[in-house]
Amino acid sequence: MKFLMGQLVYIFGRKQERNTRMLVKFLLLLMAMITLYSVLFHFLMMLENREFSWVTGFYWTLTVMSTLGFGDITFTTDLGRIFCLVVLLSGIMLLLIMLPFTFIQFFYAPWLEAQTRARAPRELPEDMKGHVILTNYDPITMNLVNRLKQYQHEYVIVTEDIHKALELIDLGYKVVAGELGDPETYKRLRAGNAALVVANSDDMMNTNIVFTVREIFKEVPIAANADLDDSVDILRLAGSSHVFQFMKLLGQSLSRRVLRASARGNIIGSIDSLLIAEAPAMRTPLAGRTLQQSRLRETTGITVVGIWERGAFEIPNAETVINATTVLLLAGSAEQLKRYDEHFGGYQKSPAPVLVLGGGRVGRAAAEALEAGGIDYRIVEKNKRLIEDDRYIYGSAADINTLERAGIKEAPSVIITTHDDPTNIYLTIYCRRLRPDIQIISRAALDRSISKLHTAGADLVMSYASLAANTILNLLKPDEMLMLAEGLNLFRVGVHASFVGKSLAESEVRIKTGCSVIAINHDGKMVINPDPSTCFREDDELIMIGAGDAEKRFFKLYSDGTQLKPPPK
């Protein structure tokens, strides 16, 4: 009964008053015409010296107007037959065309809309807390939702489009329908109890969302994306706790991975004094050696905790071969990383400029980062409006003459930055064919394109969606977990009861789970890259690194006695 009343309220509510009035007017017009035709029927029959009851008049009118025409009552004069044609044609128009259309438009369609709206949730339970509110469905949201599910973190996507909401619900997402600029929406979303509100639409809408949420909830953390530099300050003034420029971050990340004047490690994350860095092996003495032959730990104190091989992350062992396409993941202190740079950071010399294919926001951000690092570059761009100076080469990146003018034959690296994955795959294949020895770094808009780009010949691929999702996820547990790249996590745990008194080697944690212990924190003192003979104590804190699957295995095996430490108050 409550559901039925809700449908009726929607159908005949204020928004539907105009439709209801039009429907009533049409029905009154139809009844008036039926009555008029019935009266005229009697007069015309009297002219033919026949007489029928009023019921028969209405019966004849409805059978003719509805085109049933049983034929038991007919006119014998031409005037009567002409009248019959008029009734028939008007009946076709009113009953067979106008009435169904009017019923569907003003009754059935609103009823279906009410049914649709009833399926889309409008609010979250009152006791909901610690959830993440996502205000747009895009590749970032898709990636972030997968990560949140992995860590069993509650989330909700809010959308204004009812049909989009239902489509996402059918796909298995948690969705609430509501106006993004309406304060009541965020009250129904229990935003005051949320762990984070993410505004990842365009700059105008993000500002509206941030200001609306901050107006009613003063403490909830809000993260927003800014496409334009000018929007950063505006979003902060509106109340954003964190403002990111994901396009610029992507460009900077791509530029950090080019073959520079040295092979120095690029720091990508840290926990306390522990630094995590990436270092390309291409054109260094490490290429072609096994990890044992490299003697990295003995000479620098640094530990290779993982390697990236064409987009695939692997936990290495002593016999792992370091290839020219390998990117080493290093863990150590600032002093150890400095020693690594001194031993292996001075072997790459290339005076030729780096090529950047695409002069959009990502391409310009990559160029700015290269310039800040003292690296020359050339940007290939086919849109004349984006040409800024003589370091821009006007033309298509798919044209051999344009690439030769840009210096493809001498360039040490090429960064492909277009927002279209098929175009990036095409350019990757083309550049690899032209220069088999060049380093190719490509952007991927969607995660599913990463493997395709590596297969096409890219040495390194960075996903815009993954970078943004990792950045947002790191806000949720900044002191407990750090996502470094696609599926690679750095996290803190307490010592499991079964580890106490055992050495690192005896625990076999790496063999059993695939996670590596890269530091041990004891009484505030960080032991980086502990020796395998180091024994665990009860109050130790472990800093571990591993891929997403390895982390899952670790917690599955040791969840009974291991808890993530809460962030400091």
C-alpha positions in Angstrom: 0.0 0.0 0.0 2.8 2.4 0.9 4.5 1.7 -2.5 1.2 2.2 -4.4 0.6 5.5 -2.6 4.2 6.6 -3.5 3.5 5.9 -7.2 0.2 7.8 -7.1 1.9 10.7 -5.4 4.5 10.9 -8.1 2.0 10.5 -11.0 -0.4 13.1 -9.7 2.1 15.3 -7.8 2.9 18.9 -8.5 5.3 18.1 -11.3 2.6 16.1 -13.1 -0.3 18.5 -12.5 0.0 19.9 -16.1 0.0 16.5 -17.6 -3.0 15.4 -15.5 -5.0 18.6 -16.6 -4.2 17.9 -20.2 -5.3 14.3 -19.9 -8.6 15.3 -18.2 -9.3 17.9 -20.9 -8.7 15.3 -23.6 -11.1 12.9 -22.0 -13.8 15.6 -21.6 -13.4 16.5 -25.3 -13.8 12.8 -26.2 -16.9 12.4 -24.1 -18.4 15.6 -25.6 -17.8 14.4 -29.1 -19.3 11.0 -28.4 -22.4 12.7 -26.9 -22.7 15.1 -29.9 -22.5 12.2 -32.4 -25.1 10.2 -30.4 -27.5 13.2 -30.6 -26.9 13.8 -34.3 -27.4 10.0 -34.9 -31.0 10.3 -33.5 -31.8 13.3 -35.7 -30.5 11.7 -38.8 -32.4 8.5 -38.1 -35.6 10.5 -37.6 -35.1 11.9 -41.1 -35.0 8.3 -42.3 -38.2 7.7 -40.3 -36.5 5.4 -37.9 -36.2 5.7 -34.1 -33.7 4.2 -31.7 -33.1 4.5 -27.9 -30.3 6.7 -26.5 -28.4 3.6 -25.5 -28.5 2.5 -29.1 -27.1 5.9 -30.1 -24.1 5.6 -27.9 -23.7 2.0 -28.9 -23.6 3.0 -32.7 -21.2 5.9 -32.1 -18.7 3.9 -30.2 -18.7 0.9 -32.6 -18.2 3.3 -35.6 -15.5 5.5 -33.8 -13.6 2.4 -32.7 -13.8 1.0 -36.3 -15.6 -2.2 -35.0 -18.6 -1.4 -37.2 -20.8 -4.4 -36.5 -23.2 -3.3 -39.4 -26.4 -4.1 -37.5 -27.4 -0.4 -37.7 -26.7 1.5 -41.0 -27.9 4.7 -42.7 -29.7 4.5 -46.1 -29.3 8.1 -47.1 -26.2 9.8 -48.5 -26.3 12.4 -45.6 -26.3 9.6 -43.1 -23.4 7.9 -44.8 -21.4 11.1 -44.9 -22.1 11.5 -41.2 -20.9 7.9 -40.7 -17.6 8.8 -42.5 -17.1 11.8 -40.3 -17.6 9.7 -37.1 -15.3 7.0 -38.4 -12.4 9.4 -39.3 -12.7 11.3 -36.1 -12.8 8.0 -34.2 -9.6 6.9 -35.9 -7.9 10.1 -34.9 -9.1 10.3 -31.3 -9.5 6.7 -30.2 -6.8 4.9 -32.2 -4.1 7.6 -32.3 -4.6 10.4 -29.8 -6.0 8.3 -26.9 -3.1 5.7 -26.8 -0.5 8.5 -27.2 -2.2 10.6 -24.5 -2.4 7.6 -22.1 1.2 6.7 -22.7 2.5 10.3 -22.4 0.5 11.4 -19.4 -0.1 8.2 -17.5 1.9 5.2 -18.5 5.3 7.0 -19.0 5.1 8.8 -15.6 4.2 5.5 -14.0 7.2 3.8 -15.6 9.4 6.8 -14.5 8.0 6.4 -11.0 8.9 2.7 -11.1 12.4 3.5 -12.3 13.0 6.1 -9.6 11.8 3.7 -7.0 14.5 1.2 -8.0 17.3 3.8 -7.6 18.3 4.2 -3.9 18.0 7.8 -2.6 19.9 7.5 0.7 22.3 5.4 2.7 21.5 3.7 6.1 21.7 6.1 9.0 24.5 4.1 10.6 26.8 4.2 7.5 30.2 5.6 8.3 33.8 5.4 7.0 32.7 5.2 3.4 34.0 7.0 0.3 31.6 9.1 -1.7 32.4 9.3 -5.5 30.7 12.0 -7.5 31.4 10.9 -11.0 31.6 7.6 -12.9 34.8 7.6 -15.0 37.9 5.5 -15.5 39.3 6.8 -12.2 36.2 5.7 -10.4 36.2 2.3 -12.0 39.8 1.7 -10.9 39.3 3.2 -7.4 36.2 1.1 -6.8 38.1 -2.1 -7.6 40.8 -1.1 -5.1 38.2 -0.2 -2.4 36.6 -3.6 -2.9 40.0 -5.3 -2.6 40.5 -3.7 0.8 36.8 -4.1 1.8 36.2 -0.4 2.1 32.7 0.9 1.7 31.9 3.3 -1.1 29.0 4.8 -3.0 28.7 6.5 -6.4 26.3 9.4 -6.6 24.8 10.4 -9.9 22.0 12.7 -11.1 21.0 10.5 -14.0 18.4 7.9 -12.8 19.0 5.6 -15.8 22.7 5.8 -15.4 22.3 4.9 -11.7 20.2 1.8 -12.6 22.7 0.8 -15.2 25.5 0.9 -12.7 23.4 -1.0 -10.1 22.9 -3.7 -12.7 26.7 -3.8 -13.1 27.1 -4.4 -9.4 28.1 -1.0 -8.2 26.7 0.7 -5.1 24.9 3.8 -6.3 22.7 6.5 -4.9 20.7 8.9 -7.1 20.7 12.6 -6.2 21.5 16.1 -7.3 25.2 16.9 -7.0 24.5 20.5 -6.0 21.8 19.8 -3.4 22.8 19.8 0.2 20.1 17.2 1.0 21.8 14.7 -1.3 24.9 14.7 1.0 22.8 14.5 4.1 21.2 11.4 2.7 24.7 10.1 1.8 25.7 10.5 5.5 28.7 12.7 4.2 29.4 13.8 7.8 30.5 10.2 8.6 32.3 9.6 5.3 36.0 8.9 5.2 36.4 10.9 2.0 34.4 12.8 -0.6 35.9 12.7 -4.0 35.0 15.4 -6.5 36.3 14.1 -9.9 34.2 15.9 -12.5 35.0 19.1 -14.3 36.4 22.1 -12.4 33.0 24.0 -12.3 31.1 21.0 -11.0 33.9 20.1 -8.6 33.8 23.6 -7.1 30.0 23.3 -6.7 30.3 19.9 -5.0 33.1 21.0 -2.7 31.3 24.2 -1.6 28.0 22.4 -1.1 29.5 19.6 1.1 31.7 22.0 3.1 28.8 24.3 3.8 27.0 21.6 5.8 29.9 19.4 7.0 33.0 21.2 8.2 35.3 18.3 9.0 34.8 15.7 6.3 37.9 15.3 4.1 37.3 16.3 0.5 39.6 15.5 -2.5 39.1 17.3 -5.8 40.7 17.2 -9.2 41.6 20.4 -11.0 42.2 20.5 -14.7 43.3 24.1 -14.9 46.0 25.8 -12.8 43.6 28.6 -11.9 41.1 26.2 -10.4 43.5 24.9 -7.7 43.2 28.0 -5.5 39.4 28.2 -6.1 38.9 24.6 -5.0 40.9 25.2 -1.9 38.9 28.4 -1.1 35.7 26.4 -1.7 36.8 24.0 1.1 38.8 21.1 -0.5 41.1 19.3 1.9 43.3 18.0 -1.0 43.5 19.3 -4.6 45.3 17.3 -7.3 46.0 17.9 -10.9 46.0 14.3 -12.1 46.9 15.3 -15.7 49.9 17.2 -14.5 50.9 14.4 -12.1 50.8 11.9 -14.9 53.0 14.1 -17.2 55.5 14.5 -14.4 55.5 10.8 -13.7 56.1 10.0 -17.3 59.0 12.4 -17.5 60.7 11.0 -14.4 61.1 7.7 -16.2 63.0 8.9 -19.3 66.6 8.0 -19.8 68.3 11.1 -18.3 71.9 12.2 -18.3 72.2 9.5 -15.6 70.4 6.4 -14.4 69.7 7.8 -10.9 66.9 6.3 -8.9 63.6 8.2 -9.0 62.0 8.3 -5.6 58.3 7.3 -5.9 57.4 6.8 -2.2 58.5 6.8 1.4 57.6 5.8 4.9 59.6 7.6 7.5 63.2 7.4 6.6 62.7 4.5 4.2 62.7 5.5 0.5 61.4 3.6 -2.5 62.8 4.4 -5.9 62.7 3.2 -9.5 65.8 3.0 -11.6 66.0 1.9 -15.3 68.6 -0.7 -16.1 68.9 0.3 -19.7 72.4 1.3 -20.7 73.9 0.6 -17.3 76.5 -2.1 -16.3 73.6 -3.9 -14.6 72.0 -5.0 -17.9 72.6 -8.6 -18.7 73.7 -9.6 -15.2 71.8 -11.6 -12.6 70.9 -10.0 -9.3 73.6 -12.0 -7.5 76.3 -10.9 -10.1 75.3 -7.2 -9.7 76.4 -7.3 -6.0 74.1 -4.3 -5.4 73.5 -5.0 -1.7 77.2 -5.5 -1.0 78.3 -2.3 -2.8 75.5 0.1 -1.9 73.4 -1.4 0.9 70.3 -1.0 -1.3 67.9 -3.8 -1.8 66.1 -4.7 -5.0 62.6 -5.5 -3.7 61.0 -5.9 -7.1 61.4 -5.4 -10.8 59.1 -4.2 -13.5 59.5 -6.1 -16.7 57.3 -4.5 -19.5 54.5 -3.7 -17.0 54.6 -7.0 -15.0 55.8 -6.8 -11.4 58.0 -9.6 -10.2 59.7 -10.4 -6.8 63.3 -11.2 -7.9 65.6 -13.9 -6.6 69.4 -14.2 -6.8 69.2 -15.7 -10.3 66.8 -13.1 -11.8 68.4 -11.6 -14.9 68.4 -7.8 -15.2 67.5 -6.9 -18.8 67.8 -3.7 -20.7 64.0 -3.2 -20.4 64.0 -3.9 -16.6 63.1 -1.2 -14.1 64.5 -1.9 -10.7 62.4 -1.1 -7.6 64.9 -0.1 -4.9 64.4 0.2 -1.1 66.8 1.9 1.2 67.9 5.0 3.1 68.9 8.3 1.5 72.5 7.4 2.0 72.2 4.0 0.4 70.3 5.5 -2.6 73.1 8.1 -2.9 75.7 5.3 -3.1 73.6 3.6 -5.8 73.6 6.8 -7.8 77.3 7.2 -7.5 78.0 3.6 -8.7 75.4 3.3 -11.5 74.0 6.7 -12.2 76.5 8.2 -14.6 76.4 5.9 -17.6 73.7 7.4 -19.8 74.8 10.3 -21.9 72.6 11.7 -24.7 72.7 15.3 -25.8 69.7 14.7 -28.1 66.3 16.0 -26.9 63.5 13.8 -25.6 60.5 13.5 -27.9 57.0 14.2 -26.5 54.2 13.2 -28.8 51.2 15.3 -28.0 51.1 18.9 -26.7 48.0 18.6 -24.5 48.0 19.0 -20.7 49.9 15.7 -20.1 52.5 16.5 -22.8 53.0 20.1 -21.5 53.4 18.8 -17.9 55.9 16.2 -19.0 57.9 18.9 -20.9 57.9 21.3 -17.9 59.2 18.5 -15.7 61.9 17.7 -18.3 63.0 21.3 -18.4 63.1 21.5 -14.6 65.5 18.6 -14.7 67.7 20.2 -17.3 66.7 17.9 -20.1 66.0 19.2 -23.6 62.8 18.2 -25.4 60.8 18.5 -28.6 56.9 18.4 -28.6 55.2 17.1 -31.7 51.7 18.7 -32.0 49.3 18.9 -34.9 47.1 21.7 -33.4 48.5 25.1 -34.3 46.8 26.7 -31.3 48.9 24.7 -28.9 52.2 25.7 -30.5 54.1 27.9 -28.0 57.8 28.1 -29.1 60.5 26.7 -31.3 60.6 23.5 -29.3 57.2 22.6 -30.7 57.2 20.7 -34.0 54.0 21.3 -36.0 52.7 18.2 -37.7 51.3 14.7 -37.2 53.3 12.2 -35.1 52.3 9.5 -37.6 54.3 11.4 -40.4 57.9 10.2 -40.8 59.0 13.7 -42.0 57.6 15.3 -38.8 59.3 12.8 -36.6 62.6 13.2 -38.4 62.3 17.0 -38.0 61.7 16.4 -34.3 64.8 14.2 -34.0 63.5 10.7 -33.8 66.8 9.2 -35.1 68.8 10.6 -32.2 66.3 10.9 -29.3 67.1 8.7 -26.3 63.4 8.5 -25.3 59.9 9.2 -26.6 56.9 10.0 -24.4 53.5 9.3 -26.0 50.9 11.4 -24.2 47.7 11.4 -26.3 44.4 10.7 -24.4 43.3 8.0 -27.0 44.6 4.5 -26.3 44.3 3.2 -29.9 46.4 6.2 -31.1 49.0 5.5 -28.4 49.2 1.9 -29.5 49.6 3.0 -33.1 52.3 5.4 -32.3 54.1 2.9 -30.1 54.3 0.4 -32.9 55.4 3.1 -35.4 58.2 4.4 -33.1 59.4 0.9 -32.3 59.6 0.1 -36.0 61.6 3.3 -36.7 63.9 3.0 -33.7 64.2 -0.5 -32.2 66.6 0.8 -29.5 64.7 3.9 -28.3 63.0 4.0 -24.9 59.2 4.3 -25.3 57.1 5.6 -22.4 53.4 5.7 -23.0 50.3 6.9 -21.3 47.2 4.6 -21.0 43.8 6.0 -20.3 42.3 2.6 -19.3 44.0 -0.2 -17.4 43.1 -2.8 -20.0 45.3 -1.0 -22.6 48.5 -1.4 -20.5 49.3 -4.9 -21.7 48.5 -4.0 -25.3 50.9 -1.1 -25.1 53.6 -3.3 -23.7 53.0 -5.8 -26.4 53.1 -3.1 -29.0 56.7 -2.2 -27.8 56.4 0.3 -25.0 59.1 -0.1 -22.3 57.0 1.7 -19.6 53.3 2.4 -19.4 51.5 4.6 -16.9 47.8 4.5 -16.4 46.0 7.8 -15.7 43.2 5.9 -13.9 45.6 3.9 -11.7 47.8 6.9 -10.8 44.7 8.9 -9.8 43.1 6.0 -7.9 46.4 5.3 -6.0 46.7 8.9 -5.1 43.2 9.0 -3.7 43.5 5.7 -1.9 46.7 6.8 -0.2 44.7 9.5 1.5 42.6 7.0 3.4 45.4 5.3 5.3 48.4 7.6 4.9 50.3 6.1 7.9 49.4 2.5 7.2 49.6 1.9 3.4 51.2 3.4 0.4 50.2 2.3 -3.1 53.2 2.9 -5.3 52.0 1.7 -8.8 49.5 -0.5 -10.4 49.0 -3.3 -7.8 52.1 -2.6 -5.8 51.7 -1.7 -2.2 53.8 -0.6 0.8 52.2 -1.3 4.1 52.8 -1.5 7.9 52.0 -4.4 10.1 52.7 -5.6 13.6 54.7 -8.8 14.1 52.7 -11.9 14.0 52.8 -14.2 17.0 54.5 -17.0 15.0 57.3 -14.7 14.0 58.4 -13.7 17.5 61.9 -15.1 18.3 62.5 -16.2 14.7 64.9 -14.6 12.2 63.7 -13.1 9.0 65.0 -16.1 7.1 63.3 -18.6 9.4 59.9 -16.9 9.0 59.9 -17.6 5.2 57.4 -14.8 4.8 58.7 -14.0 1.3 58.5 -17.6 0.2 55.0 -18.1 1.6 53.4 -14.8 0.6 55.5 -13.0 -2.0 55.8 -10.0 0.3 59.2 -8.6 1.3 60.1 -7.1 4.7 62.1 -4.1 3.7 62.4 -2.4 7.1 61.8 -3.1 10.8 60.8 -0.3 13.2 61.8 -1.0 16.8 61.3 1.6 19.5 61.3 4.4 16.9 64.6 3.2 15.2 64.2 2.1 11.6 66.4 -0.8 10.4 66.3 -0.6 6.7 66.9 -3.7 4.6 67.4 -5.9 7.6 69.8 -8.8 7.4 68.1 -12.3 7.0 69.5 -13.3 10.4 67.6 -10.4 12.1 65.3 -11.7 14.8 61.7 -10.4 15.3 60.6 -9.0 18.7 57.1 -8.8 19.9 56.8 -5.0 19.7 58.4 -4.6 16.3 56.7 -3.0 13.4 57.3 -4.4 9.9 57.4 -2.3 6.7 56.5 -4.6 3.9 56.1 -4.4 0.1 54.2 -6.6 -2.3 51.8 -6.8 -5.2 48.1 -6.8 -4.4 47.8 -10.6 -4.6 50.8 -11.1 -2.4 49.4 -8.7 0.2 46.1 -10.7 0.2 48.0 -13.9 0.8 49.9 -12.3 3.7 46.7 -11.3 5.5 45.0 -14.5 4.7 47.8 -16.5 6.4 48.5 -14.1 9.3 45.2 -12.2 9.9 44.6 -13.9 13.3 47.5 -12.2 15.0 48.4 -9.3 12.7 46.5 -5.9 12.6 47.3 -2.8 10.7 48.5 -0.2 13.2 46.1 2.7 13.6 47.3 6.1 12.4 48.8 8.3 15.1 46.4 10.7 16.8 
